[in-house]
Amino acid sequence: MALAVVVGAGAGAGSVVFRWCIKTFTRLLSGHSDYAASPGADNPHLPWLGPYFVLLAPVVGGLLYGPLVSRFAKEARGHGVPEVMLAVAQRGGRISPKVAVVKTLASGLCIGSGGSVGREGPIVQIGSALGSTLGRLTKVTEGRMKLLVACGAAGGIAATFNAPLAGVFFAMELILGAFSAEAFGAAVLASVTASIIGRAAFGNTPFLTLPDFHVDHLAQYGLFAVLGVGAAAVGVGFSRFLYLIEDACDWIWRGPEWLRPAVGGVALGLVLLLLPEMYGVGYPVLQKATEGGYAVGFLLLLLVGKMVATSLTIGIGGSGGVFAPSLFIGAMLGSAYGIGVHHMLPHSAGAVGAYALVGMGAVFAGAARAPITAVVILFELTGEYSIILPLMLAIVLATAISRLLTGDTIYTLKLRRRGIDLEGAAPGARIGTQRVGAVMEPLPSPLPVSTTLPDAADLLSLSGHGALPVVDDGGDYAGVITAQAVAQALAEQPEDAPARIGQLAEAPASVLADQPLGQALHTLLSSGGTGVPVLDSQGGKPVGWLSHQSALRAVHTAP
């Protein structure tokens, strides 16, 4: 808990430094504190160039951060969150401390020179690197190291967006991928500490100021549901387009990597010249869209422009997040949709801004499949409880449709393209690449569902396993019975305890014989006993037993 507070303080301080870097570099390279607030204006430092200075700004920025990333921390390239997820899943939470410094400077230069990316990815990587460094210095266990990394991510999100709850759920939903009382408590401490520091530096205001929205008509719920479905398609499309552009940049570029951001900055500069609203993160543009300040045609142009500008920034080797661009794209989609339905149903459609707000959360949920984070952060931005129901409806639909459309998110797709499966074994690991069927033990004798609790207790005590398979009267697999479940049932009052084990049989997550051992280990480690049954390829009949010992024997059979 004490270390979580220290990590939160470090993430909060890192957020202050990072935002100062963004503002400083933006002023130096554009002459404005946020050029997106006055798109098309001249640079007061170079008035003779007029608006054409945007052709040079990304090139100058690329010349500065390109060699920095290439020389000191290649993992600082891109949006940062996938690297943190990989560190937690397969590297014991170990992140190089130099990532924090390089990411701060590189992302600050990238955004300040016009890179159309967000600041949440960098601050997550910065905070996580601080947590990992503190964990190494204090020599904590691997589990605590991962937790400190998540605390750094929570603190970074909390301080950057002034959204402490969103920071907690972002860390648990995306970084850890699991919930526990200890993880929640530590993440809360880090998030609150970082928020206090962030509010002391930036004030107690959210990064967006949005008007109050209300649902005035029941028909609006149907309209929000349709928006959620459309937002899922846009979120998935943004993910695919992002990596399509990155592939194109990889195919075109044949020079040294340190020069790639500067040369690619010429293409980014052309985009900024045509659509200067794409300069930097773009929060002023996003806010104006929620207030109904743009026509439908221009909103759709901004939506497509953001996809292009963000994808190009990442593709040329820029450093920045995709969370804020997802919110931007969602706001443009929602505003355009809201204006359209308002024209068709003027008496029941409601305020345009409500659709922009819901679109923000739904597109992010469609891209990242983090519904809890999406709901919480939009609620914290507005403080308006009445929007929660349509927001939840659209976000859940967007998440479900996204899962039907693709198995990956905007974060995991980056790793999958590099041949990395977060649920599998780490590259080069001595255990995990084998198939379960090659290392499993013979199936223990199953128990009929009619077995009494005392008999099941005797058989479990003699079996050497903490769980045994259960079959129904027809001999079909019905689940497993664990020693823990039997002990709890026998300890209850006699009138409450079931007479037969059929009422206690549980169906654990499936482990298949042809499944990679690296994936099956996640199920084994989370099971209540000392092993789990292995089902055939159709997943219907148990054919073996996977225990911790049989998994470790795979080390001797590894190539």
PyMOL commands that set and color helices and strands:
alter all, ss='L'
color gray80, all
select helices_A, chain A and resi 2-30+35-37+47-55+57-72+74-76+81-90+98-112+120-138+142-161+164-176+181-202+219-252+257-274+276-278+283-290+296-315+323-344+352-368+371-382+385-405+412-416+436-439+453-463+483-491+501-503+517-526+548-557
alter helices_A, ss='H'
color red, helices_A
select strands_A, chain A and resi 447-448+467-471+477-482+531-535+542-547
alter strands_A, ss='S'
color yellow, strands_A
deselect
rebuild
show_as cartoon
